[in-house]
Amino acid sequence: MMLLDPGSIGPDDLERVGREAERTLARLADVQERLAAVRGSGTAADGHIVVTADSSGRIDKIELNPRVMRLASQDLADELLRAVNAAQDDCARQAGELLAGAGVDEVVDEAAFAAMERRLEEAHTSFVKEMERYGRNG
């Protein structure tokens, strides 16, 4: 394990690290905002059932063409389930693509994402305070 010598870190290094931390926080905020906007869609019964889901995978809309009411109740239930699953799968696919495009290797749930963002913000705040202290003592 390589140890870092604090004495070898200059103001330019600290400024560069601060800028990188700010860019990372901005990128995470952008990804989080884009994840919140994800909407999934699924269809079944030859397009007579359309289901949409929000970014968390919760169903927010179900459209039933009156023709679908001709199906037997079990067939209707099966087709509805197929559309719901397709909408949720579409959400998961879109979220996965967003995360992969942002350089995140694995799907991160919202709580983990929020915790990671909080830790980065805390680190940034701590860094800014340390820079201010360094500036006063330097």
MARROVEX-238263 format. One line per 2 residues: number of its first residue (from 1); their letters; for each residue x, y, z of N, C-alpha, C, CB. Coordinates in nm, 4 decimals. Glycine has a CB too. Example, Ala and Ser with C-alpha at 12.3 -4.5 7.8 and 13.67 -1.06 7.14 Angstrom:
BEGIN
1	AS	1.3190,-0.5690,0.7800,1.2300,-0.4500,0.7800,1.3200,-0.3300,0.7800,1.1308,-0.4473,0.9046 ~ 1.2850,-0.2250,0.7080,1.3670,-0.1060,0.7140,1.2900,0.0030,0.7870,1.4084,-0.0598,0.5725;
//
This chain:
BEGIN
1	MM	0.0841,-0.1177,0.0000,0.0000,0.0000,0.0000,0.0886,0.1239,0.0000,-0.0957,-0.0001,0.1215 ~ 0.0604,0.2152,-0.0893,0.1409,0.3363,-0.1034,0.0854,0.4456,-0.0128,0.1436,0.3839,-0.2508;
3	LL	0.1702,0.5079,0.0663,0.1285,0.6161,0.1534,0.1490,0.7483,0.0821,0.2058,0.6129,0.2864 ~ 0.0555,0.8390,0.1044,0.0613,0.9712,0.0434,0.1273,1.0678,0.1404,-0.0802,1.0208,0.0039;
5	DP	0.2238,1.1401,0.0931,0.2912,1.2397,0.1753,0.2165,1.3726,0.1601,0.4424,1.2543,0.1347 ~ 0.1458,1.4171,0.2649,0.0698,1.5421,0.2558,0.1571,1.6615,0.2195,-0.0004,1.5692,0.3868;
7	GS	0.2832,1.6565,0.2567,0.3732,1.7674,0.2254,0.4001,1.7822,0.0771,0.5029,1.7494,0.2973 ~ 0.3759,1.6762,-0.0003,0.4024,1.6840,-0.1432,0.2809,1.7332,-0.2217,0.4458,1.5485,-0.1950;
9	IG	0.1709,1.7618,-0.1516,0.0505,1.8090,-0.2180,0.0502,1.9611,-0.2158,-0.0772,1.7520,-0.1503 ~ 0.0441,2.0185,-0.3331,0.0437,2.1639,-0.3437,-0.0950,2.2186,-0.3691,0.1365,2.2084,-0.4534;
11	PD	-0.1091,2.3497,-0.3658,-0.2387,2.4139,-0.3883,-0.3003,2.3763,-0.5232,-0.2235,2.5646,-0.3797 ~ -0.2167,2.3607,-0.6257,-0.2686,2.3228,-0.7574,-0.3304,2.1838,-0.7531,-0.1570,2.3276,-0.8627;
13	DL	-0.2671,2.0915,-0.6785,-0.3214,1.9559,-0.6649,-0.4565,1.9593,-0.5937,-0.2227,1.8651,-0.5877 ~ -0.4644,2.0365,-0.4880,-0.5886,2.0456,-0.4122,-0.6993,2.1086,-0.4958,-0.5670,2.1262,-0.2842;
15	ER	-0.6644,2.2083,-0.5722,-0.7627,2.2740,-0.6588,-0.8138,2.1762,-0.7650,-0.7009,2.3992,-0.7261 ~ -0.7225,2.0980,-0.8219,-0.7603,1.9996,-0.9241,-0.8534,1.8942,-0.8649,-0.6348,1.9322,-0.9840;
17	VG	-0.8218,1.8451,-0.7459,-0.9056,1.7452,-0.6793,-1.0435,1.8049,-0.6501,-0.8383,1.6955,-0.5479 ~ -1.0470,1.9293,-0.6078,-1.1744,1.9966,-0.5804,-1.2592,2.0074,-0.7057,-1.1501,2.1356,-0.5223;
19	RE	-1.1972,2.0453,-0.8170,-1.2715,2.0543,-0.9440,-1.3233,1.9178,-0.9863,-1.1825,2.1132,-1.0552 ~ -1.2420,1.8141,-0.9699,-1.2852,1.6784,-1.0049,-1.4019,1.6337,-0.9176,-1.1686,1.5797,-0.9909;
21	AE	-1.3968,1.6656,-0.7901,-1.5065,1.6295,-0.6990,-1.6351,1.7014,-0.7391,-1.4695,1.6640,-0.5525 ~ -1.6241,1.8288,-0.7755,-1.7420,1.9039,-0.8194,-1.8000,1.8447,-0.9476,-1.7065,2.0518,-0.8410;
23	RT	-1.7148,1.8056,-1.0413,-1.7624,1.7438,-1.1663,-1.8319,1.6111,-1.1373,-1.6449,1.7218,-1.2648 ~ -1.7759,1.5336,-1.0461,-1.8356,1.4047,-1.0105,-1.9723,1.4254,-0.9475,-1.7441,1.3268,-0.9145;
25	LA	-1.9845,1.5215,-0.8569,-2.1136,1.5504,-0.7941,-2.2158,1.5965,-0.8980,-2.0973,1.6575,-0.6848 ~ -2.1726,1.6800,-0.9906,-2.2638,1.7280,-1.0952,-2.3098,1.6120,-1.1827,-2.1955,1.8364,-1.1818;
27	RL	-2.2155,1.5229,-1.2164,-2.2501,1.4072,-1.2999,-2.3484,1.3161,-1.2272,-2.1233,1.3281,-1.3387 ~ -2.3259,1.2929,-1.0975,-2.4176,1.2102,-1.0191,-2.5564,1.2737,-1.0095,-2.3611,1.1871,-0.8791;
29	AD	-2.5612,1.4043,-0.9916,-2.6903,1.4731,-0.9843,-2.7636,1.4612,-1.1173,-2.6713,1.6217,-0.9466 ~ -2.6912,1.4727,-1.2271,-2.7515,1.4598,-1.3601,-2.8060,1.3190,-1.3813,-2.6487,1.4939,-1.4695;
31	VQ	-2.7278,1.2189,-1.3436,-2.7729,1.0799,-1.3583,-2.8964,1.0550,-1.2726,-2.6602,0.9813,-1.3194 ~ -2.8955,1.1059,-1.1510,-3.0095,1.0865,-1.0618,-3.1349,1.1519,-1.1212,-2.9793,1.1448,-0.9214;
33	ER	-3.1195,1.2707,-1.1763,-3.2323,1.3408,-1.2373,-3.2839,1.2633,-1.3590,-3.1913,1.4841,-1.2782 ~ -3.1928,1.2132,-1.4400,-3.2333,1.1367,-1.5591,-3.2981,1.0040,-1.5200,-3.1118,1.1107,-1.6502;
35	LA	-3.2502,0.9409,-1.4117,-3.3121,0.8166,-1.3644,-3.4550,0.8423,-1.3171,-3.2286,0.7545,-1.2503 ~ -3.4762,0.9549,-1.2512,-3.6097,0.9875,-1.2015,-3.7089,1.0097,-1.3153,-3.6038,1.1114,-1.1133;
37	AV	-3.6580,1.0474,-1.4326,-3.7448,1.0749,-1.5480,-3.7767,0.9502,-1.6306,-3.6797,1.1782,-1.6370 ~ -3.7164,0.8376,-1.5982,-3.7393,0.7151,-1.6758,-3.8858,0.6733,-1.6671,-3.6479,0.6007,-1.6257;
39	RG	-3.9431,0.6364,-1.7808,-4.0783,0.5826,-1.7886,-4.0722,0.4582,-1.8758,-4.1799,0.6883,-1.8458 ~ -4.1306,0.3511,-1.8253,-4.1330,0.2263,-1.9006,-4.2714,0.2000,-1.9563,-4.0885,0.1096,-1.8129;
41	SG	-4.2757,0.1261,-2.0646,-4.4030,0.0949,-2.1286,-4.4056,-0.0520,-2.1661,-4.4259,0.1835,-2.2532 ~ -4.5227,-0.1126,-2.1532,-4.5398,-0.2518,-2.1923,-4.6772,-0.2726,-2.2529,-4.5197,-0.3450,-2.0724;
43	TA	-4.6839,-0.3583,-2.3530,-4.8116,-0.3866,-2.4175,-4.8363,-0.5366,-2.4179,-4.8143,-0.3307,-2.5614 ~ -4.9632,-0.5706,-2.4326,-5.0021,-0.7113,-2.4427,-5.1362,-0.7174,-2.5152,-5.0107,-0.7794,-2.3007;
45	AD	-5.1826,-0.8376,-2.5383,-5.3115,-0.8613,-2.6048,-5.3183,-0.7851,-2.7374,-5.4287,-0.8191,-2.5129 ~ -5.2155,-0.8051,-2.8202,-5.2086,-0.7397,-2.9519,-5.2218,-0.5878,-2.9441,-5.3171,-0.7944,-3.0420;
47	GH	-5.1657,-0.5282,-2.8376,-5.1684,-0.3831,-2.8219,-5.2943,-0.3299,-2.7569,-5.1518,-0.3190,-2.9536 ~ -5.3860,-0.4164,-2.7174,-5.5102,-0.3721,-2.6544,-5.4907,-0.3379,-2.5068,-5.6170,-0.4795,-2.6686;
49	IV	-5.3781,-0.3780,-2.4501,-5.3433,-0.3408,-2.3121,-5.2100,-0.2664,-2.3181,-5.3344,-0.4683,-2.2165 ~ -5.2080,-0.1464,-2.2615,-5.0857,-0.0662,-2.2545,-5.0671,-0.0240,-2.1091,-5.0926,0.0593,-2.3506;
51	VT	-4.9498,-0.0542,-2.0549,-4.9180,-0.0215,-1.9169,-4.7926,0.0648,-1.9163,-4.8983,-0.1504,-1.8310 ~ -4.7931,0.1689,-1.8328,-4.6723,0.2492,-1.8154,-4.6330,0.2466,-1.6681,-4.6941,0.3960,-1.8650;
53	AD	-4.5030,0.2574,-1.6461,-4.4480,0.2544,-1.5106,-4.3548,0.3733,-1.4933,-4.3729,0.1204,-1.4828 ~ -4.3463,0.4213,-1.3695,-4.2562,0.5328,-1.3406,-4.1157,0.4808,-1.3132,-4.3076,0.6151,-1.2205;
55	SS	-4.0272,0.5709,-1.2753,-3.8865,0.5351,-1.2594,-3.8606,0.4316,-1.1521,-3.8077,0.6562,-1.2289 ~ -3.9508,0.4205,-1.0546,-3.9314,0.3203,-0.9496,-3.9899,0.1854,-0.9886,-3.9941,0.3676,-0.8194;
57	GR	-4.0542,0.1801,-1.1060,-4.1162,0.0564,-1.1507,-4.2619,0.0447,-1.1096,-4.0398,-0.0604,-1.0975 ~ -4.3112,0.1455,-1.0381,-4.4524,0.1438,-0.9981,-4.5395,0.1760,-1.1191,-4.4792,0.2454,-0.8826;
59	ID	-4.6497,0.1052,-1.1301,-4.7408,0.1247,-1.2420,-4.8149,0.2564,-1.2227,-4.8404,0.0060,-1.2544 ~ -4.8112,0.3435,-1.3250,-4.8815,0.4705,-1.3116,-4.9961,0.4869,-1.4099,-4.7855,0.5829,-1.3290;
61	KI	-5.0088,0.3920,-1.5053,-5.1196,0.4026,-1.5993,-5.1461,0.2669,-1.6627,-5.0900,0.5084,-1.7077 ~ -5.2747,0.2345,-1.6756,-5.3174,0.1135,-1.7464,-5.4259,0.1548,-1.8448,-5.3696,0.0023,-1.6466;
63	EL	-5.4041,0.1250,-1.9715,-5.5033,0.1535,-2.0744,-5.5561,0.0214,-2.1278,-5.4430,0.2404,-2.1890 ~ -5.6893,0.0072,-2.1263,-5.7531,-0.1139,-2.1768,-5.8452,-0.0762,-2.2921,-5.8320,-0.1872,-2.0642;
65	NP	-5.8185,-0.1317,-2.4089,-5.9086,-0.1153,-2.5214,-6.0338,-0.1972,-2.4905,-5.8413,-0.1600,-2.6570 ~ -6.1524,-0.1450,-2.5168,-6.2746,-0.2199,-2.4856,-6.2765,-0.3619,-2.5440,-6.3942,-0.1436,-2.5365;
67	RV	-6.2077,-0.3855,-2.6535,-6.2054,-0.5187,-2.7140,-6.1424,-0.6238,-2.6224,-6.1302,-0.5142,-2.8454 ~ -6.0534,-0.5787,-2.5334,-5.9853,-0.6726,-2.4447,-6.0831,-0.7340,-2.3434,-5.8700,-0.6020,-2.3713;
69	MR	-6.1974,-0.6687,-2.3242,-6.2953,-0.7186,-2.2290,-6.3647,-0.8458,-2.2787,-6.3984,-0.6114,-2.2004 ~ -6.3407,-0.8803,-2.4036,-6.3965,-1.0043,-2.4589,-6.3182,-1.1274,-2.4132,-6.3978,-0.9978,-2.6118;
71	LA	-6.1990,-1.1040,-2.3582,-6.1166,-1.2155,-2.3119,-6.1768,-1.2782,-2.1867,-5.9726,-1.1686,-2.2841 ~ -6.1513,-1.4051,-2.1703,-6.1890,-1.4728,-2.0457,-6.1106,-1.4073,-1.9319,-6.1603,-1.6284,-2.0531;
73	SQ	-6.1653,-1.4065,-1.8115,-6.1021,-1.3363,-1.6998,-5.9589,-1.3816,-1.6757,-6.1830,-1.3564,-1.5741 ~ -5.9303,-1.5112,-1.6829,-5.7936,-1.5591,-1.6606,-5.7005,-1.5141,-1.7730,-5.7918,-1.7123,-1.6489;
75	DL	-5.7501,-1.5137,-1.8967,-5.6701,-1.4656,-2.0098,-5.6407,-1.3163,-1.9946,-5.7433,-1.4926,-2.1437 ~ -5.7416,-1.2394,-1.9516,-5.7225,-1.0965,-1.9290,-5.6180,-1.0739,-1.8204,-5.8556,-1.0293,-1.8905;
77	AD	-5.6275,-1.1494,-1.7125,-5.5300,-1.1377,-1.6035,-5.3901,-1.1719,-1.6524,-5.5687,-1.2292,-1.4862 ~ -5.3766,-1.2772,-1.7321,-5.2451,-1.3171,-1.7850,-5.1873,-1.2090,-1.8753,-5.2560,-1.4496,-1.8624;
79	EL	-5.2693,-1.1515,-1.9614,-5.2230,-1.0468,-2.0537,-5.1861,-0.9191,-1.9774,-5.3318,-1.0160,-2.1593 ~ -5.2648,-0.8862,-1.8774,-5.2351,-0.7686,-1.7957,-5.1019,-0.7862,-1.7231,-5.3483,-0.7432,-1.6943;
81	LR	-5.0810,-0.9032,-1.6686,-4.9541,-0.9326,-1.6010,-4.8371,-0.9231,-1.6992,-4.9584,-1.0732,-1.5367 ~ -4.8571,-0.9713,-1.8199,-4.7518,-0.9635,-1.9222,-4.7169,-0.8168,-1.9529,-4.7970,-1.0365,-2.0521;
83	AV	-4.8193,-0.7317,-1.9636,-4.7952,-0.5899,-1.9924,-4.7253,-0.5206,-1.8751,-4.9278,-0.5186,-2.0242 ~ -4.7670,-0.5512,-1.7525,-4.7046,-0.4924,-1.6326,-4.5570,-0.5316,-1.6267,-4.7784,-0.5388,-1.5028;
85	NA	-4.5292,-0.6591,-1.6448,-4.3896,-0.7050,-1.6413,-4.3067,-0.6397,-1.7510,-4.3831,-0.8572,-1.6553 ~ -4.3655,-0.6235,-1.8689,-4.2932,-0.5596,-1.9794,-4.2623,-0.4133,-1.9467,-4.3753,-0.5686,-2.1100;
87	AQ	-4.3567,-0.3428,-1.8845,-4.3336,-0.2026,-1.8471,-4.2220,-0.1921,-1.7433,-4.4634,-0.1390,-1.7921 ~ -4.2247,-0.2806,-1.6439,-4.1207,-0.2789,-1.5412,-3.9851,-0.3181,-1.5993,-4.1578,-0.3733,-1.4263;
89	DD	-3.9840,-0.4154,-1.6895,-3.8589,-0.4542,-1.7560,-3.8035,-0.3390,-1.8386,-3.8811,-0.5773,-1.8456 ~ -3.8925,-0.2646,-1.9041,-3.8502,-0.1496,-1.9841,-3.7852,-0.0444,-1.8948,-3.9701,-0.0889,-2.0602;
91	CA	-3.8437,-0.0196,-1.7770,-3.7827,0.0743,-1.6802,-3.6425,0.0275,-1.6412,-3.8715,0.0876,-1.5528 ~ -3.6316,-0.0988,-1.6067,-3.5028,-0.1537,-1.5634,-3.3999,-0.1446,-1.6756,-3.5188,-0.3001,-1.5178;
93	RQ	-3.4414,-0.1730,-1.7979,-3.3500,-0.1660,-1.9130,-3.3005,-0.0230,-1.9329,-3.4200,-0.2166,-2.0416 ~ -3.3938,0.0735,-1.9308,-3.3552,0.2136,-1.9500,-3.2616,0.2616,-1.8390,-3.4797,0.3026,-1.9554;
95	AG	-3.2928,0.2244,-1.7153,-3.2070,0.2639,-1.6029,-3.0684,0.2027,-1.6184,-3.2698,0.2209,-1.4682 ~ -3.0632,0.0764,-1.6580,-2.9345,0.0100,-1.6791,-2.8520,0.0784,-1.7864,-2.9558,-0.1350,-1.7163;
97	EL	-2.9174,0.1190,-1.8960,-2.8474,0.1897,-2.0034,-2.7950,0.3246,-1.9562,-2.9398,0.2089,-2.1233 ~ -2.8774,0.3954,-1.8773,-2.8332,0.5252,-1.8233,-2.7109,0.5090,-1.7345,-2.9464,0.5920,-1.7439;
99	LA	-2.7175,0.4105,-1.6458,-2.6062,0.3879,-1.5537,-2.4805,0.3431,-1.6276,-2.6447,0.2840,-1.4489 ~ -2.4984,0.2568,-1.7260,-2.3828,0.2111,-1.8044,-2.3210,0.3284,-1.8805,-2.4245,0.0987,-1.9033;
101	GA	-2.4053,0.4157,-1.9346,-2.3557,0.5328,-2.0068,-2.2862,0.6323,-1.9164,-2.4688,0.6008,-2.0780 ~ -2.3210,0.6281,-1.7882,-2.2586,0.7194,-1.6907,-2.1339,0.6591,-1.6297,-2.3574,0.7553,-1.5800;
103	GV	-2.0999,0.5375,-1.6726,-1.9804,0.4731,-1.6195,-2.0041,0.3968,-1.4917,-1.8753,0.5741,-1.5964 ~ -2.1292,0.3699,-1.4575,-2.1604,0.2904,-1.3392,-2.1726,0.1462,-1.3850,-2.2921,0.3399,-1.2677;
105	DE	-2.0913,0.0574,-1.3285,-2.0833,-0.0797,-1.3757,-2.2026,-0.1665,-1.3406,-1.9622,-0.1419,-1.3222 ~ -2.2640,-0.1408,-1.2267,-2.3753,-0.2258,-1.1855,-2.4939,-0.1398,-1.1479,-2.3351,-0.3165,-1.0679;
107	VV	-2.6117,-0.1978,-1.1520,-2.7321,-0.1249,-1.1158,-2.7263,-0.0945,-0.9665,-2.8605,-0.2058,-1.1521 ~ -2.7461,0.0304,-0.9333,-2.7412,0.0752,-0.7955,-2.8816,0.1186,-0.7568,-2.6379,0.1910,-0.7760;
109	DE	-2.9333,0.0663,-0.6458,-3.0675,0.1071,-0.6058,-3.0641,0.2516,-0.5568,-3.1234,0.0130,-0.4958 ~ -3.1813,0.3128,-0.5488,-3.1902,0.4545,-0.5140,-3.1276,0.4870,-0.3796,-3.3335,0.4976,-0.5135;
111	AA	-3.1481,0.4022,-0.2804,-3.0926,0.4278,-0.1471,-2.9400,0.4268,-0.1518,-3.1435,0.3226,-0.0457 ~ -2.8833,0.3312,-0.2230,-2.7374,0.3248,-0.2347,-2.6850,0.4458,-0.3115,-2.6940,0.1941,-0.3047;
113	FA	-2.7577,0.4862,-0.4150,-2.7176,0.6022,-0.4945,-2.7202,0.7282,-0.4086,-2.8099,0.6187,-0.6173 ~ -2.8282,0.7449,-0.3297,-2.8399,0.8619,-0.2428,-2.7305,0.8627,-0.1372,-2.9773,0.8653,-0.1759;
115	AM	-2.6997,0.7458,-0.0818,-2.5942,0.7367,0.0192,-2.4588,0.7725,-0.0419,-2.5897,0.5950,0.0804 ~ -2.4335,0.7249,-0.1632,-2.3078,0.7554,-0.2309,-2.2981,0.9060,-0.2570,-2.2963,0.6760,-0.3637;
117	ER	-2.4082,0.9659,-0.3012,-2.4081,1.1088,-0.3278,-2.3848,1.1881,-0.1990,-2.5401,1.1509,-0.3931 ~ -2.4489,1.1441,-0.0892,-2.4309,1.2097,0.0407,-2.2849,1.2038,0.0852,-2.5211,1.1444,0.1469;
119	RL	-2.2229,1.0858,0.0695,-2.0820,1.0715,0.1094,-1.9922,1.1629,0.0259,-2.0364,0.9246,0.0948 ~ -2.0208,1.1721,-0.1036,-1.9403,1.2602,-0.1889,-1.9588,1.4065,-0.1491,-1.9777,1.2407,-0.3372;
121	EE	-2.0823,1.4455,-0.1181,-2.1069,1.5837,-0.0747,-2.0354,1.6122,0.0568,-2.2581,1.6098,-0.0594 ~ -2.0400,1.5168,0.1506,-1.9704,1.5341,0.2781,-1.8201,1.5459,0.2566,-2.0011,1.4171,0.3726;
123	AH	-1.7666,1.4628,0.1673,-1.6232,1.4692,0.1384,-1.5871,1.6037,0.0760,-1.5817,1.3541,0.0446 ~ -1.6740,1.6518,-0.0124,-1.6488,1.7805,-0.0769,-1.6522,1.8930,0.0260,-1.7522,1.8067,-0.1883;
125	TS	-1.7524,1.8917,0.1141,-1.7634,1.9938,0.2193,-1.6403,1.9915,0.3088,-1.8910,1.9718,0.3038 ~ -1.5992,1.8723,0.3472,-1.4803,1.8575,0.4307,-1.3566,1.9105,0.3583,-1.4601,1.7101,0.4700;
127	FV	-1.3487,1.8809,0.2299,-1.2348,1.9260,0.1494,-1.2314,2.0787,0.1431,-1.2420,1.8665,0.0067 ~ -1.3493,2.1411,0.1210,-1.3556,2.2870,0.1126,-1.3127,2.3491,0.2458,-1.4988,2.3334,0.0747;
129	KE	-1.3607,2.2923,0.3570,-1.3212,2.3436,0.4891,-1.1701,2.3308,0.5097,-1.3965,2.2683,0.6011 ~ -1.1167,2.2172,0.4686,-0.9726,2.1953,0.4822,-0.8945,2.2937,0.3962,-0.9361,2.0512,0.4438;
131	ME	-0.9452,2.3217,0.2765,-0.8794,2.4185,0.1882,-0.8807,2.5576,0.2522,-0.9489,2.4220,0.0493 ~ -0.9943,2.5935,0.3138,-1.0039,2.7234,0.3793,-0.9050,2.7325,0.4943,-1.1465,2.7482,0.4298;
133	RY	-0.8967,2.6248,0.5734,-0.8027,2.6202,0.6850,-0.6599,2.6277,0.6317,-0.8229,2.4914,0.7692 ~ -0.6328,2.5546,0.5251,-0.4994,2.5531,0.4639,-0.4627,2.6951,0.4164,-0.4945,2.4517,0.3442;
135	GR	-0.5626,2.7642,0.3592,-0.5394,2.8997,0.3082,-0.5089,2.9974,0.4204,-0.6605,2.9480,0.2294 ~ -0.5744,2.9791,0.5346,-0.5498,3.0684,0.6477,-0.4141,3.0429,0.7110,-0.6590,3.0524,0.7520;
137	NG	-0.3733,2.9141,0.7096,-0.2461,2.8796,0.7742,-0.1288,2.8822,0.6775,-0.2557,2.7428,0.8377 ~ -0.1574,2.8884,0.5493,-0.0520,2.8754,0.4490,0.0128,2.9996,0.4147,-0.1023,2.8176,0.3293;
//
